[in-house]
């Protein structure tokens, strides 16, 4: 697929995710970590305007001068922006105006790509495509949170994206002690936090060949997992008490039966399905209850060629830190990953919400330990 066709396909995919929504759904922001779908559609359009068209297309006129303030996410280099918690207050621009903004920018981007960008600009466009794919995953998870916290539990669609029932064949894979090279190697795209390749020494360890299932997690709940402090980090135990937590996100005990909110509506818990929407505290506590632990991100990457992955973002025991030799790019692009390397944990793999072709064994996702609105799961190590 050539660059222009890929641009068109990625842009169309973002709108396809939103197609089942009612207009009222586009503006809801239940919590700070969830952005309204309308804001996502505007932000991923603003990215093309701010990073590609304004600096690289002579004479380009921005669609609306206010959009730089409205749709900038966290780029201090580019200027002031709407506070993250206020994105749900943006009744204007309207949904129709945001879609018109997309048409305006798409027309200009089509002309720019058709004219044949040089190699450096083409790499920046590829970064933009991957940025939009990241937001496609966020669109799925944010839409699920918005609808899943509506008291009526409305369906996004009659199609649930999370229909995966096979967690993998149970068992443990033994990885011998040795020196392993970690990080992205190759000529394709990767994010800067995957660079540079470096060697690590690993002791022998075992990694589960299957993900933890709903049925296994039900046993954890039934065994008092949320009532015994000894399984939890101190910070995690505080979270349990403060939140009154007793089950994964979207689980509801209704008339004595566990139900689970899916994007197709409320359904009975499927014990064979990999557990999902687990935060780091819960993943670590479950591992402790099983007499195991979570893998480090280096262990996960060393074993990734021998396990089935890609349906759940998998928590690791590794803090999100720079690799040896990591250097931030100059300007706004340098704000993309580096400034978040504090107080977060690494997840590896991908999820059912990850666009095809957007994952690889070296991909480093990262979230704060209490967060669980993503399709996150558990793989055990020992």
C-alpha positions as CSV (number, residue, x, y, z in Angstrom):
1,X,0.0,0.0,0.0
2,X,1.5,3.4,-1.0
3,X,1.7,6.3,1.5
4,X,-1.4,8.1,0.2
5,X,-3.6,5.0,0.3
6,X,-2.4,4.2,3.8
7,X,-3.2,7.8,4.9
8,X,-6.7,7.5,3.5
9,X,-7.2,4.1,5.1
10,X,-6.0,5.2,8.6
11,X,-8.2,8.3,8.4
12,X,-11.2,6.3,7.4
13,X,-10.7,3.8,10.2
14,X,-10.9,6.5,12.9
15,X,-14.3,7.6,11.6
16,X,-15.5,4.1,11.2
17,X,-15.0,3.5,15.0
18,X,-17.2,6.5,15.7
19,X,-19.9,5.7,13.1
20,X,-22.2,3.8,15.5
21,X,-22.3,6.7,18.0
22,X,-25.2,9.1,18.6
23,X,-24.1,12.8,18.5
24,X,-24.6,13.1,22.2
25,X,-22.0,10.4,22.8
26,X,-19.3,12.5,21.1
27,X,-19.0,15.0,23.9
28,X,-19.0,13.0,27.2
29,X,-16.0,12.9,29.5
30,X,-16.7,10.8,32.6
31,X,-13.2,11.0,34.1
32,X,-9.9,12.8,33.3
33,X,-8.3,9.8,31.6
34,X,-11.2,9.5,29.1
35,X,-11.4,12.0,26.3
36,X,-14.6,12.7,24.3
37,X,-14.7,11.0,20.9
38,X,-15.1,14.5,19.3
39,X,-11.9,15.7,20.9
40,X,-10.0,12.6,19.6
41,X,-11.2,13.2,16.0
42,X,-10.2,16.9,16.3
43,X,-6.8,16.2,18.0
44,X,-5.6,13.6,15.4
45,X,-6.6,16.1,12.7
46,X,-4.8,19.0,14.5
47,X,-1.6,16.8,14.6
48,X,-1.5,16.7,10.8
49,X,-2.0,20.5,10.7
50,X,0.5,21.4,13.4
51,X,3.3,19.0,12.6
52,X,3.0,18.6,8.9
53,X,1.0,21.2,7.0
54,X,1.9,24.4,8.9
55,X,5.7,23.8,8.9
56,X,6.0,22.0,5.5
57,X,3.3,23.4,3.2
58,X,4.1,27.0,2.2
59,X,1.1,29.3,2.3
60,X,-1.0,26.9,4.3
61,X,-3.9,28.6,6.2
62,X,-5.1,26.8,9.3
63,X,-8.8,25.9,9.2
64,X,-9.5,27.8,12.4
65,X,-7.0,29.6,14.6
66,X,-8.8,28.5,17.8
67,X,-8.2,24.8,17.0
68,X,-4.6,24.9,18.1
69,X,-5.8,25.8,21.6
70,X,-8.7,23.4,21.5
71,X,-7.0,20.3,20.2
72,X,-3.4,20.5,21.4
73,X,-3.0,17.7,23.9
74,X,0.3,18.2,25.9
75,X,2.8,19.9,23.6
76,X,4.3,22.8,25.6
77,X,6.4,23.7,22.6
78,X,3.3,24.5,20.5
79,X,1.5,26.7,23.0
80,X,-1.4,27.0,25.4
81,X,-4.2,24.4,25.4
82,X,-7.5,23.5,26.9
83,X,-7.0,21.9,30.3
84,X,-7.4,18.1,30.0
85,X,-10.3,17.9,32.4
86,X,-12.3,20.5,30.4
87,X,-12.4,18.6,27.1
88,X,-15.9,17.4,28.0
89,X,-17.0,21.1,28.2
90,X,-16.2,21.7,24.6
91,X,-19.8,21.8,23.2
92,X,-18.2,23.9,20.5
93,X,-16.8,23.3,17.9
94,X,-19.7,21.1,17.0
95,X,-19.4,17.5,15.8
96,X,-20.3,18.6,12.3
97,X,-17.6,21.3,12.5
98,X,-15.0,18.7,13.6
99,X,-15.8,16.5,10.6
100,X,-15.6,19.6,8.3
101,X,-12.1,20.2,9.9
102,X,-11.1,16.7,9.0
103,X,-12.3,17.2,5.4
104,X,-10.3,20.4,5.2
105,X,-7.1,18.9,6.5
106,X,-7.5,15.7,4.4
107,X,-7.7,17.7,1.2
108,X,-4.5,19.5,2.0
109,X,-2.7,16.4,3.2
110,X,-3.7,14.5,0.1
111,X,-2.2,17.2,-2.1
112,X,1.0,17.2,-0.1
113,X,1.5,13.5,-0.2
114,X,0.6,13.3,-3.9
115,X,3.3,15.8,-4.6
116,X,5.9,13.4,-3.2
117,X,7.4,14.4,0.2
118,X,11.1,14.0,0.8
119,X,12.4,11.2,3.0
120,X,12.4,13.2,6.2
121,X,8.9,14.4,5.7
122,X,7.7,10.9,4.8
123,X,9.1,9.6,8.1
124,X,7.2,12.4,9.9
125,X,4.0,11.4,8.1
126,X,4.5,7.8,9.1
127,X,4.8,9.0,12.7
128,X,1.5,10.8,12.2
129,X,-0.1,7.6,11.0
130,X,1.1,5.7,14.0
131,X,-0.1,8.5,16.3
132,X,-3.6,8.3,14.8
133,X,-3.6,4.5,15.2
134,X,-2.8,5.0,18.9
135,X,-5.9,7.2,19.1
136,X,-8.0,4.6,17.4
137,X,-7.2,2.3,20.3
138,X,-8.1,5.1,22.7
139,X,-11.3,5.7,20.8
140,X,-12.4,2.1,21.4
141,X,-11.5,2.2,25.1
142,X,-12.8,5.7,25.8
143,X,-16.1,4.9,24.0
144,X,-16.4,1.7,26.0
145,X,-15.9,3.7,29.2
146,X,-18.4,6.3,28.2
147,X,-21.1,3.8,27.3
148,X,-20.2,1.4,30.1
149,X,-20.8,4.0,32.7
150,X,-24.1,5.0,31.3
151,X,-26.8,3.5,33.7
152,X,-28.6,2.0,30.7
153,X,-25.4,0.1,29.5
154,X,-26.1,0.9,25.8
155,X,-24.3,-1.0,23.2
156,X,-21.8,0.7,20.9
157,X,-22.7,-1.9,18.2
158,X,-24.1,-5.4,17.9
159,X,-20.5,-6.4,17.3
160,X,-18.3,-6.8,20.3
161,X,-14.6,-6.3,19.4
162,X,-13.6,-8.5,22.3
163,X,-14.8,-11.9,21.1
164,X,-11.5,-13.7,21.8
165,X,-12.1,-16.8,23.9
166,X,-8.7,-18.6,23.5
167,X,-6.3,-17.4,26.1
168,X,-3.6,-19.8,24.8
169,X,-2.6,-23.3,25.8
170,X,-1.9,-23.6,29.5
171,X,1.7,-24.3,30.6
172,X,5.0,-22.6,31.2
173,X,7.8,-21.9,28.8
174,X,11.4,-22.1,30.3
175,X,13.7,-19.4,29.0
176,X,17.4,-20.2,29.8
177,X,19.7,-17.8,31.5
178,X,21.8,-15.7,29.2
179,X,22.4,-12.3,27.5
180,X,19.5,-11.0,25.3
181,X,19.3,-8.0,23.1
182,X,16.4,-5.8,23.8
183,X,15.0,-3.0,21.7
184,X,13.9,-2.4,18.1
185,X,16.2,-3.5,15.3
186,X,15.3,-3.0,11.7
187,X,14.4,-0.5,9.0
188,X,10.7,-0.1,9.8
189,X,8.9,2.3,12.0
190,X,9.3,2.3,15.8
191,X,8.8,4.9,18.5
192,X,11.8,6.5,20.1
193,X,11.3,4.8,23.4
194,X,12.1,1.4,21.7
195,X,15.6,2.6,20.9
196,X,18.4,1.9,21.2
197,X,19.0,-1.9,21.2
198,X,21.0,-3.0,24.2
199,X,21.9,-6.2,26.0
200,X,20.6,-7.4,29.3
201,X,21.4,-10.5,31.3
202,X,18.5,-12.6,32.4
203,X,18.4,-15.5,34.9
204,X,16.5,-18.6,33.9
205,X,12.8,-18.0,34.3
206,X,9.4,-19.4,33.2
207,X,6.7,-17.5,31.5
208,X,3.1,-18.7,31.2
209,X,2.0,-19.6,27.7
210,X,-1.6,-18.5,28.4
211,X,-3.2,-15.4,29.7
212,X,-5.2,-15.5,33.0
213,X,-8.8,-16.2,32.3
214,X,-12.0,-14.8,33.8
215,X,-12.6,-18.1,35.5
216,X,-9.2,-18.0,37.2
217,X,-9.8,-14.4,38.3
218,X,-13.2,-15.4,39.7
219,X,-11.3,-17.9,41.9
220,X,-9.1,-15.1,43.1
221,X,-12.2,-13.0,44.0
222,X,-13.9,-16.0,45.7
223,X,-10.7,-16.8,47.6
224,X,-10.7,-13.4,49.2
225,X,-8.2,-11.8,46.9
226,X,-9.6,-8.3,47.5
227,X,-9.8,-8.8,51.3
228,X,-6.3,-9.9,52.1
229,X,-3.7,-7.1,52.3
230,X,-0.8,-9.6,52.1
231,X,-1.2,-9.9,48.3
232,X,-1.1,-6.2,47.6
233,X,1.5,-3.5,47.4
234,X,0.8,-0.8,50.0
235,X,-0.3,1.6,47.4
236,X,-2.5,-1.0,45.8
237,X,-4.1,-1.9,49.1
238,X,-4.9,1.8,49.6
239,X,-6.5,1.8,46.2
240,X,-8.6,-1.2,47.1
241,X,-9.9,0.5,50.3
242,X,-10.4,3.9,48.8
243,X,-12.2,2.6,45.7
244,X,-14.1,-0.2,47.4
245,X,-12.7,-2.4,44.7
246,X,-13.8,-6.1,44.5
247,X,-13.7,-7.0,40.8
248,X,-12.3,-5.9,37.4
249,X,-13.7,-2.8,35.7
250,X,-17.1,-3.5,33.9
251,X,-17.9,-6.5,36.2
252,X,-21.3,-6.3,37.8
253,X,-22.9,-8.7,40.3
254,X,-26.6,-8.8,39.3
255,X,-29.0,-11.1,41.1
256,X,-26.1,-13.3,42.2
257,X,-24.5,-13.6,38.8
258,X,-21.5,-11.8,37.4
259,X,-22.2,-9.8,34.3
260,X,-19.7,-8.0,32.1
261,X,-20.2,-4.8,30.1
262,X,-19.0,-5.4,26.5
263,X,-19.2,-3.0,23.5
264,X,-22.2,-5.1,22.5
265,X,-23.9,-4.5,25.8
266,X,-24.2,-6.4,29.1
267,X,-23.4,-10.2,28.9
268,X,-22.7,-13.0,31.4
269,X,-19.0,-13.5,32.3
270,X,-17.3,-16.0,30.0
271,X,-14.9,-18.0,32.2
272,X,-12.8,-19.0,29.2
273,X,-12.1,-15.5,28.0
274,X,-8.9,-13.8,29.1
275,X,-9.5,-11.4,32.0
276,X,-9.4,-7.8,31.0
277,X,-9.5,-4.2,32.4
278,X,-7.1,-5.1,35.2
279,X,-4.8,-2.5,36.7
280,X,-1.2,-3.1,37.7
281,X,-2.2,-3.4,41.4
282,X,-4.7,-6.1,40.6
283,X,-2.3,-7.9,38.2
284,X,0.5,-8.0,40.8
285,X,-1.9,-9.1,43.6
286,X,-3.3,-12.0,41.5
287,X,0.3,-13.1,40.7
288,X,1.2,-13.0,44.4
289,X,-2.0,-15.1,45.2
290,X,-0.9,-17.7,42.7
291,X,2.6,-17.8,44.1
292,X,4.0,-16.2,41.0
293,X,5.0,-12.7,39.7
294,X,4.7,-10.5,36.7
295,X,7.5,-10.7,34.1
296,X,9.9,-7.8,33.5
297,X,9.6,-6.2,30.2
298,X,12.9,-7.7,29.2
299,X,11.8,-11.2,30.1
300,X,8.6,-10.6,28.1
301,X,10.4,-9.5,25.0
302,X,13.0,-12.3,25.2
303,X,10.1,-14.8,25.3
304,X,7.8,-13.0,22.9
305,X,8.7,-15.2,19.9
306,X,7.5,-18.3,21.7
307,X,4.1,-17.2,23.1
308,X,0.8,-16.2,21.6
309,X,0.2,-12.5,22.4
310,X,-1.7,-9.5,21.0
311,X,-5.2,-9.8,22.6
312,X,-4.5,-8.0,25.9
313,X,-1.9,-5.4,26.9
314,X,0.1,-7.3,29.4
315,X,1.4,-5.7,32.6
316,X,5.0,-6.1,33.4
317,X,7.0,-5.6,36.6
318,X,9.1,-2.9,34.9
319,X,8.9,0.9,35.5
320,X,8.8,3.0,32.4
321,X,12.3,4.4,32.0
322,X,14.6,5.3,29.2
323,X,16.8,2.7,27.5
324,X,20.6,3.3,27.7
325,X,21.4,6.0,25.1
326,X,17.9,7.3,24.8
327,X,17.7,10.9,23.5
328,X,14.7,13.0,23.0
329,X,14.2,14.5,19.5
330,X,14.4,18.3,19.3
331,X,11.2,20.4,19.3
332,X,7.7,19.2,19.9
333,X,8.3,15.7,18.6
334,X,10.7,15.2,21.6
335,X,7.7,15.6,23.9
336,X,6.1,12.5,22.5
337,X,7.4,9.9,24.9
338,X,10.4,11.0,27.0
339,X,8.6,13.3,29.4
340,X,6.3,10.6,30.6
341,X,9.1,8.4,31.9
342,X,8.2,8.7,35.6
343,X,5.7,6.9,37.9
344,X,4.4,4.6,35.2
345,X,4.6,0.9,34.5
346,X,5.3,-0.8,31.1
347,X,2.8,-3.0,29.3
348,X,3.8,-5.2,26.4
349,X,2.0,-6.8,23.5
350,X,-1.2,-5.3,22.0
351,X,-4.9,-5.7,22.5
352,X,-8.1,-6.4,20.6
353,X,-8.4,-2.6,20.2
354,X,-5.0,-2.2,18.6
355,X,-5.1,-1.6,14.8
356,X,-3.7,-4.3,12.6
357,X,0.0,-3.8,11.9
358,X,0.5,-1.4,14.8
359,X,2.1,-3.9,17.3
360,X,5.5,-5.5,17.5
361,X,7.5,-7.3,20.2
362,X,9.5,-4.2,21.1
363,X,6.4,-1.8,21.5
364,X,6.4,-0.2,25.0
365,X,3.1,0.9,26.2
366,X,2.9,2.6,29.6
367,X,0.2,3.6,32.1
368,X,-0.1,4.7,35.8
369,X,-0.7,1.7,38.1
370,X,-4.3,2.4,39.0
371,X,-5.6,2.7,35.4
372,X,-7.6,-0.1,33.9
373,X,-9.8,1.3,31.2
374,X,-7.6,-0.2,28.5
375,X,-7.8,-3.9,27.5
376,X,-5.2,-5.0,30.0
377,X,-4.6,-8.5,31.2
378,X,-2.2,-10.8,33.1
379,X,0.5,-13.2,32.1
380,X,2.4,-14.9,35.0
381,X,6.1,-15.5,35.4
382,X,8.1,-17.5,37.9
